[in-house]
C-alpha cells in the first residue's frame, strides 16, 4: 500500500494522464504512428486477459514504441515486473516516459527508457552488449515451458512493420533470433488484415502462407478485438463497425478507435511459441511449398503442383486423393506439412529453392543458398587479401548466436 501511494503521489493516475494527453499532445501531433492504447478500461481488460502476470516480480518486458506510456504505466503499477525496457525514438514522448521511469523506482521496478529503434535487428544485440537485458540471464529451456523471464510488446501498423512481423514469425518457427532464448511470448497490436490472416480458419479466403506457418509455430490468442474500419484515409475519415467481424471467442474484450491515440483499428494478439514446432521437414522446404501454392490459393493441388518444379506432379502418388483435390485455402497445417514432406523427400527436388515474388517481380532466393554464396565469396576475398595484424580473422558471435 505504501508503494502504491508513493507512486500515485509522483505521477497522475492513468485516467488523468489519458485525459491530458487526449486534450494536449494529440492535437500537436495528430499523425504520429503507431497508435497507442489510452483507454484505462481497455488497458485493464487487456492485461487481465493476457498472461502478463506471469512476469510479476521476475520478468523483463520490452515494449517497442510505447508512445506516452499509458500501457507501460499500468503494467508497472499492477504487474511490477523486475525490469521494463521502453524503446522509443520519438522525442516528444521522452518527458512522459521519464516520469513513469522515475515513479517506477518506488515499486522497485528497473525501468529503462532508451532512444533505440525496437524494429531494428541491431537494437537487440545492443541491449545485450549494454547489459540492459543480459540474455545469458533470461535464457530458458524450450522444453521447460514458456519463458517467463522475458516478453515483447510491439505496435505494428505500417506496411513495412507488418513485413517485419512476418519475419519475426519465421524466426519463431525456426527458433532463432530472440526466440532462441526459449518460448518467448510476443504481444502485438496489429491491423485487421494481419489479425484475420493469422487467425483465418480452414476454408477462409483470408488464409495465406503466414497462416499455416503460424499454425505450425505458435499458439495465438486475441486479447482485444477491434472490429472498426476507417472509410477513407484523411484525418476526418468516418469510422464504421464491421458487424461481420466477430472474434473467435465471444469472451474477448472489444475495443474501438477512440481507445487509441490516434484513433485506430488495431487489435491486440498474443503469440506463444510451441515447445516443438510442427514442421516435420526443414523449414525452407515447408516455406517454399506454402509460398508457391498460396500464389494460386483457389486452385486445386493437382492442377498447380507443377509450379513447385518440373516433374513435381509425381509427388501426387504419395498423397491421398482428397488432399490432391483441395485448394490451399482448404488445407490444414497438417495437409501443407504432408505436401512439404512429399516434396522434400522427392529425389529430384531442386537443389536451390526459390520463388517468384509477384508483388515485386523479384526472386526470393532460399536463405541458405544466399548465406552459402556469401561465405564462399568472403573466403575468396580473404585468401586474396591478407589479414591485418591486430584484427580478428572472424567476427565474434552475436548475442543470439551464443544461445543457439
N, C-alpha and C positions, 0 to 999 in steps of 0.2 A: 504493500500500500504506500509506503514511503517513497519508493522509486516512481510509482505512478504519479503521485502528487508532485514530485520534483520535476518529472518530465513535463507535466501539464503547466507547471509554473514557468518553464523556459520556452515553450512553443505553443502556439494556438492549437485548439482542438482540430480534428480532421474536418469537421463541418465548417469551422471558422475559416480555415485555410482554403477549403474548396470555394466558399463564397467570395473570399477576397481575390483569389486567382481568377475566378469567373468574371469578376467585375473589373479587374485591372489588367492582369498580364495578357489575357487572351485578346483584348481589344488592341493591344500594341503589336501582337504577333499572331494574327489570325490564321496564317497559312503554315505555321510550323508543323512538322511531322516528325515521327509518328505521333498519333494521338495518345493521350494518357488518361487512364481511368481516374475519374474525380468523384463520383457519387459515393458517399460514405456507406450507404446501404448495399450498393453493388459490390464495393470492395469487401465488406463484411461477408456477404454471401459467397464471393469468390474464394476467400480464404477459408471459410467454413467447409466448402465442398472439396477443396483441394487437399493434398497431403502435405502442405507446408508445415503443419505442426510436427511432422516427423523430424524437423530440423531445429526444434526448440532447444536452446542451450548448447548445441554442439555443432551445428552445420554452418557451412558457408554458402550464402546466397549471392549470386552475381546477377545484377539487373542491368540490362542494356537500355539506354535511353529512358531513364526514369522520369524525365521532364521535371515538374515541380516536386516530385517525390511523395505524392499522396499515398500511393500503394506502399511505397517504401516505409513511410512513417507508420502505417497501420501494422505492417509485418513486424517492425522493430518493437512497437508497443505491445502487440498481442503474442507474437511468437518468440521474440527475444532470441534470435539465433546467435551463435558465437561470433560470427563475422558477417558483415553486409558490405558488399562492394558495388558501388554505383558507377557505371561507365557512362559519362555524359560529356559531350564535346560542345554543347550549346551553352555559351557563357551566360545567357540571360537567366539560366536556372541555377547557376552556381550559388548565389546567396541563399536561395530557398533550401538547396541540398545541404549547404554548410550548416544551416540552422538545425536541420534534422540530425546531422552528424554530431554536432555539439551536444544536443539533447540526449542522443543515444548513450553518451558516456554515463549518464545516471542509471542506465539499465545494464551496465557492464557489457554493452554490445560494441564490438570493434567495428566501427563504421568508417569506410573509406570512400571518398568522393574523388574520382580520378578523371582527368581530362584525356581519356583514351576512347577510341572508337571500338565499341563492342562487336562490330561487324567486320573487323579486320582480323585475319588469322594470327598475325604477328602479336596482337594485343595479348593473347593468352600465353605466349612464350614470355612476354614482358611481365605478366603477373607472377609467373614462377621465378623469373630472374630477380625481380624486386622483392621476392618472398612475401608479396601481398597475399597470394594464395599458394602456399607450398604444396605442390602436387604430391610429393612423397608423403605428406601427412594426411591427405584426403583420399588417396587411392583405396579401393575396397574390392575384394574378390568378387568376380562376376557371379559365382555360384553361391555367395553368401547372402544374396538378397539385394534390394535396392540400396544404392549408395546414399546414405543419409548424411554424408559429410559435405556434399556439395550439390547444388542445383542451379539451373539457369532460368532467367525470366527475360523474354525478349518481345519487343513490339515490332511486328512485321507488317508493313503496309505497302510500300512502294514495290514496283515490279522487280527491281534489281534485288531487293532484300528477300523477296519471295523465292528468287532463284538461289540465294544463299541458304535459305531454309531448306530447300530441296537438297542442297549439298550436305547440310547438317544431317539430314535423314539418311543419306548414303553413308556418312561416317558412323551413324548409329548402327546401320546394318552390317558394317564391316568392323565394328568395334575399334575404330580409330579415332584420332583427334582426342577431344576431351572424354569421349565415351570409352577410351582405353583405360580410364581410371575406375571403371566399374559401371553399374547400371545407373547412370546419371539422369535424373529427370529433367525434362525441358518443358517450361511453361511458355506458351507463345500466344500473343494477341495477333490473330490472323484475319485476313479478308474473307468474305463469304465464299469466294471461289476456292481458296485453299482449303477451308473447312469442308466444303461439300465434296471436293475431290478426294481428300484424305479419308473421309468417313463414308464414302459412297458405298452402298450395299451392292451385292451382285445383281446385275441386270440394269443398274442405273447408267444413263448416258454420261454421267459425270465421272465414271471410273476411268482411271488412267494408269500409266506406268507407276507413278508415285503411290497410287492406291495400293497396288499389290506389294510394292517394296515396303510400305508402311505396315501392311498386314503381316509381313514376314519379319519385321524388325522390332516392332514395339506395340504396346497397347495404347489406345487413345481414349481419352475421356473429355467430354465437353464440360467446361467449368462455368462459363457464361455463354448464353445463346443470344445473338443479336440478329433478328430477322428483318431488319430495316435496310432499305436500299435508297441511294440518292438518285433522284431523277434530274440528271444534268450534272455539270462539272463546276459551275460557278459557285461562289460563296453563298449566294442566295437561292441555291437549288432546293427543291422541295424533297422532303423525306417521305417515303411511303412504306408501310409494312407489307412484307411478302407473306400473305396468310398461308401459302403453301409450304413455307419453310418452317418445318416443325423439328424440334430436337428429337433424337432417337430415344432419349429418356425424358419423360414428362416432368421429372423432378429437377431438371436443370434450370437454374435461375435465369430469368430473362433480363437482358439489358436493352437499352435504346440509345439512339445517337446522343442524347443530352447527358448520358452517363460519362461522356468523354470530353476532354479538351483537346482539340476542337471536336465538334460533333463528328461521329464516326460510326462505321458499320462493323467494327471489329468484334470478334468473339474470342474467348479465351479457351485454349485447349491444353491438355496435359498429356505429355508423351512419356511413357515409362518403358525403357528397353527390356526386351525379353532376356532371360539368362542365357538362352541359346537361340540365336536366330533360326528361323525355319528353313533357310536355304540349304538344300542338300547338294548343291553344286557350287563351284566358285562364283562369287557374286558377279563378276564381269560377264559370265555366261548367262546368268539369270537376267541381268540388266539389259544385255544385248537382245535377248529374245523378247522381253517385255516391251522394250522401246520400239522394236520393229513391228511387233504385232499390233500395238496400240496406234500405230500410224493409220491403220485401217480397222478401227475398233468395231465397225458394224459388219465386217466381212468374216465369214466362217474360216476356221483354221485351215481346212483342206484346200481352200481357194487361194490362200495367201502364204502358205508355208514356204513357197519358193522364194519369198522375199528374204528369208534368212540366209540362203546361199543356194547356188546352183546344185541341183540334185537333192536338196533337203527334203523333198517330198517322201523320200524313203523312210524318214523317221516316223511317218504316219503308221507304219506297220507295228511300231512299238507302243501305239496309243490306242485306247478304246474308241470305238466308232462314235459314241455320243460326245466325246471330247472333240473329235475332229469336226463335228458339226457345229460346235459352239463358236460364237464370236468372242473377241477379247472382253467385251463388256459383260458377257455372261459367265466368264471364267472366275473361279475362286482362286485364292492364292495357291492352293494345292494343285489345281489344274495347271496354272502357269509354271509352277515348280516342276511338275511332271514333264511338261513340254521341254523346259530348260534342261532337265536331266537327260531326256532322249537326245536332244541336240548336242549336249556336251559329250555324251558317250558315242556319238556318231563318228566313225573313223575318219570321215572326210570333212569334218568341221574345219572352217577356215582357221588358219594359224593366228591371224591378226583380225580381231573383231572390230568392225567399225560400222557406223550407221549414218545415214544422211539426215541432217537436221533440216526439216522442211521449213522452219521459221527463218533460217539464215542462209540455207543453201550450202553450208559448210559441213565437212566431215567431222564427226565426233569420234576420235580415234580412241581405242582402248587405252586406258591409263597406263597399263603395264608396258605396252609397246613403246609409248612415249618416254616413260622413265628409262626403259632399257636403251633406247636410242640415245637419249641424253647422256646416260652414263658412259656409253661407248664413245660418243663424241668427246666427252670430258676426259676420258682415258687417253684418247689420241692426242688431245691438246696438251695433256700433262706430260706425255712422252716427248712431245716436240719442244716444250719449254721447261727448263729446269726449275725446280722449286727453290724459291729464295730462302736463304738462311734466316731462321727465326720465325718462319711462318709455318703453321701446321699443314701437313700433307692432306689431311681430311678435316672437314668441319666437325665441331663437337655435336653430339646428338641434341636434338631439340628437347624441350621439356616433356613432350608427349612420347618421343621415341624411347625415353628411359623406362617407360612403363609397359612397352609392347611385350 
